[in-house]
């Protein structure tokens, strides 16, 4: 089974890349001193580079989609806030105070007692 077969099927790319880096670190001096290893290393490098680039492209696409969804949700929530404000249902908070989970104001912690 050739080394690049899991990469050509896009299975366990991360694992293959980690194993390849580990083996390169462990056997670096032996691989540098063996000229016959160079073509094999070049094939592994090319296959890993292509597979990892594909994963990076997929990740970038997914991040862009999540950012788009986040912007859309912010716009939608902004529209509902504007609609509630127009109807008088929006409760205004004092400036500088953020409301945390459970409706409690953030920024107010337990006060320290003075030591004697």
C-alpha positions in Angstrom: 0.0 0.0 0.0 1.7 3.2 -1.1 2.1 6.1 1.3 -0.1 8.5 -0.6 -3.2 6.2 -0.9 -4.9 7.6 2.2 -4.3 11.1 1.0 -5.8 10.4 -2.4 -8.9 9.2 -0.7 -8.9 12.2 1.7 -8.9 10.0 4.8 -7.0 10.9 7.9 -5.0 13.7 6.3 -4.1 15.2 9.7 -2.9 11.9 11.0 -0.7 11.2 8.0 0.7 14.7 8.2 1.6 14.3 11.9 3.1 10.9 11.3 5.2 12.2 8.4 6.5 15.1 10.4 7.3 12.9 13.4 9.2 10.4 11.1 11.1 13.3 9.5 12.1 14.7 12.8 13.2 11.3 14.1 15.2 10.3 11.0 16.3 13.6 9.6 20.0 12.9 9.6 19.6 9.5 8.0 17.2 10.9 5.3 19.6 13.7 4.5 22.5 11.4 4.1 20.6 9.0 1.8 20.2 10.3 -1.8 17.8 7.5 -2.7 15.2 8.8 -0.2 14.9 12.2 -1.9 12.3 11.1 -4.6 10.2 9.4 -2.0 10.2 12.5 0.2 9.3 14.7 -2.8 6.3 12.5 -3.6 5.2 12.5 0.1 5.7 16.3 0.2 3.6 16.9 -2.9 0.8 14.6 -1.8 0.7 16.1 1.7 0.9 19.7 0.5 -2.1 19.1 -1.9 -4.2 17.3 0.8 -3.4 19.9 3.5 -4.2 22.8 1.1 -7.5 21.2 0.4 -8.3 21.1 4.1 -7.2 24.7 4.5 -9.5 25.7 1.7 -12.4 23.8 3.2 -11.7 25.4 6.6 -11.5 28.9 5.1 -14.9 28.3 3.3 -16.5 27.1 6.5 -15.2 30.1 8.5 -16.5 32.5 5.9 -19.9 30.8 6.0 -20.0 31.1 9.8 -19.0 34.8 9.6 -21.8 35.3 7.1 -24.3 33.6 9.3 -23.1 35.7 12.3 -23.6 38.9 10.3 -27.0 37.8 9.2 -28.1 37.0 12.7 -26.8 40.4 14.0 -28.8 42.2 11.2 -31.9 40.2 12.0 -31.6 40.9 15.7 -31.0 44.5 14.9 -34.2 44.6 13.0 -36.2 43.0 15.8 -34.7 45.5 18.3 -35.8 48.3 16.0 -39.3 46.9 15.7 -39.5 46.5 19.5 -38.3 50.0 20.0 -40.9 51.3 17.6 -43.6 49.5 19.5 -42.3 50.6 22.9 -41.4 47.1 24.2 -37.7 47.5 24.2 -36.2 48.0 27.7 -33.3 50.4 27.7 -30.4 49.7 30.0 -28.2 52.4 31.5 -25.1 53.3 29.5 -22.0 51.4 30.4 -23.7 48.4 32.0 -23.9 45.2 30.1 -26.5 42.6 30.9 -25.1 39.1 31.5 -26.7 35.8 31.6 -29.8 35.5 33.6 -30.6 39.2 33.4 -27.9 40.2 35.9 -25.7 43.2 35.3 -22.1 42.5 34.7 -19.3 44.3 36.3 -20.7 44.2 39.8 -18.7 41.6 41.8 -18.3 40.8 45.4 -16.9 43.8 47.2 -13.7 43.1 49.1 -13.8 43.8 52.9 -11.1 46.0 54.3 -8.6 44.1 56.4 -7.9 45.3 59.9 
